[in-house]
Amino acid sequence: MLTQKIHIFPDKEQEEVLWFLSEYCRLLYNFALSDRKTAWKNNKETKEVGVDYRGFASKICSNCGYHNSNLKLPHCMWICPNCESIHDRNVNAAVNIRDFAL
């Protein structure tokens, strides 16, 4: 396995964006964790708990709802064939999970 150390030196605006994104990720993680805990408490007998957000959240267009089932794991970016919006899979999944929570 190849690892690298990267040091970044953000300016003030970039630092604010990084803090915002880290808080957003923490919020999404806590939501998913809470959802899994609730599902486990409600149904302790089965091994399937909660919703598998990883499986569908990044494949659904957050703009129009199109489900792109052709995406494979290495595809980091994709263009929706329905509305032609460009998606980063991680950001798209975060938006979909947020919208699912609300």
C-alpha distance (Angstrom), angle and dihedral (degrees) to the residues before:
residue distance angle dihedral
M1 . . .
L2 3.78 . .
T3 3.78 118.2 .
Q4 3.76 131.4 -177.6
K5 3.77 134.7 -167.9
I6 3.76 114.6 -137.6
H7 3.79 123.8 -170.1
I8 3.77 117.2 -160.6
F9 3.75 126.8 -165.6
P10 3.81 106.2 -163.4
D11 3.77 123.5 -170.0
K12 3.81 118.8 -126.0
E13 3.82 95.1 -86.3
Q14 3.82 93.1 48.0
E15 3.81 90.3 47.2
E16 3.82 90.3 54.7
V17 3.81 90.7 50.3
L18 3.81 91.2 49.3
W19 3.82 91.2 50.7
F20 3.80 90.9 47.9
L21 3.81 92.0 50.4
S22 3.80 93.1 46.8
E23 3.82 90.5 51.3
Y24 3.80 90.1 47.4
C25 3.81 91.4 51.2
R26 3.81 90.5 48.3
L27 3.81 90.1 51.2
L28 3.81 92.1 50.5
Y29 3.80 92.2 46.1
N30 3.81 91.7 50.8
F31 3.81 90.9 48.2
A32 3.81 92.4 51.4
L33 3.81 91.5 45.3
S34 3.80 91.7 50.3
D35 3.80 90.6 48.6
R36 3.81 92.0 50.9
K37 3.81 92.0 47.6
T38 3.79 91.7 51.0
A39 3.79 92.3 47.8
W40 3.81 91.0 48.7
K41 3.81 92.2 49.9
N42 3.80 91.0 49.7
N43 3.80 95.6 47.4
K44 3.82 112.5 24.8
E45 3.80 95.4 158.6
T46 3.79 98.4 67.6
K47 3.76 128.1 64.5
E48 3.80 93.0 -141.1
V49 3.79 108.0 87.8
G50 3.76 131.8 171.4
V51 3.76 126.5 -18.9
D52 3.78 122.4 -47.9
Y53 3.78 97.3 -126.2
R54 3.80 92.8 176.9
G55 3.78 91.9 62.3
F56 3.75 99.8 56.4
A57 3.78 112.0 9.2
S58 3.79 97.5 78.8
K59 3.82 94.3 42.4
I60 3.81 96.7 56.3
C61 3.80 118.0 82.3
S62 3.79 107.4 -118.8
N63 3.79 89.1 -153.2
C64 3.84 103.7 52.6
G65 3.84 105.7 2.5
Y66 3.82 97.1 -113.8
H67 3.85 112.0 158.5
N68 3.80 111.1 -136.8
S69 3.81 103.3 -161.5
N70 3.82 92.7 172.2
L71 3.81 94.1 74.7
K72 3.77 116.8 114.3
L73 3.81 127.0 -163.3
P74 3.84 97.3 -95.7
H75 3.82 92.9 56.4
C76 3.81 104.8 100.2
M77 3.79 97.1 168.8
W78 3.79 129.8 34.8
I79 3.78 139.9 173.6
C80 3.79 118.5 -133.7
P81 3.80 108.7 -121.8
N82 3.80 90.1 -152.8
C83 3.83 103.4 51.8
E84 3.84 99.2 8.1
S85 3.81 94.3 -128.5
I86 3.81 116.3 151.4
H87 3.80 116.8 -123.8
D88 3.77 135.6 -165.8
R89 3.81 102.0 -150.8
N90 3.82 95.4 -134.6
V91 3.80 94.7 48.9
N92 3.80 91.5 42.1
A93 3.82 91.0 51.8
A94 3.82 90.9 49.2
V95 3.80 91.3 51.0
N96 3.81 91.8 47.7
I97 3.81 93.0 48.9
R98 3.81 90.3 47.7
D99 3.79 91.4 50.1
F100 3.82 90.7 45.9
A101 3.82 89.4 53.7
L102 3.79 94.0 51.0
